[in-house]
Amino acid sequence: LEGCRCRPARPARRAVVPCTARAEAGQYGHMASEQVQPSDATGPDTPVWKLMTRAVAAISPEARIDELAHKLAAVKAGAMGVGSAGEIVGVVSERDVTRAVGSSTGIADLSVADIASNTIIWCDGHASAASAARLMVDSAVRHLIVGDPDSGHVEGIVSARDLIEALVDA
């Protein structure tokens, strides 16, 4: 991917794959209050910050799987951060829950940490929808964390559905 590079993240448990070279830290933080209309957020060159969900739900690594399933349903999300809203150490998705239920006989004893990925795929908010979609395909994930991997600051999350909507409306 042009403009993508891998770099070790902080803490050591995290892997980082930014979509593009980041702009100055916090450069697009002001955009959180902007209202983006669907007609404004379409096409392969649309920046990810226009498509992302800004409020990233998070769950404790010690939480049980049933708590995770209830929280995913309550916030109507397909994935959430593991940790606190300010500092995530992993990502867990409804797909992870499905795999756990399908492959484990003792799911009541499993915690979120047992099924979550501790590899976080990061994307710069200024990356295009097309480059973010390519990163998802290459990384075999359906959600990207948007933000600054060096500081661990999370700006939002973008899903495959968000990107598809932008790409098919082009």
Salt bridges, closest charged atoms under 4 A:
ASP66 OD2 - ARG64 NH2 2.73
GLU67 OE2 - ARG64 NH1 3.57
GLU87 OE2 - ARG14 NH2 2.46
ASP138 OD1 - ARG134 NH1 3.06
ASP148 OD1 - ARG22 NE 3.20
ASP150 OD2 - ARG7 NH1 2.95
ASP150 OD2 - ARG22 NH2 2.47
GLU155 OE2 - HIS153 NE2 3.11
GLU165 OE2 - ARG161 NE 3.40
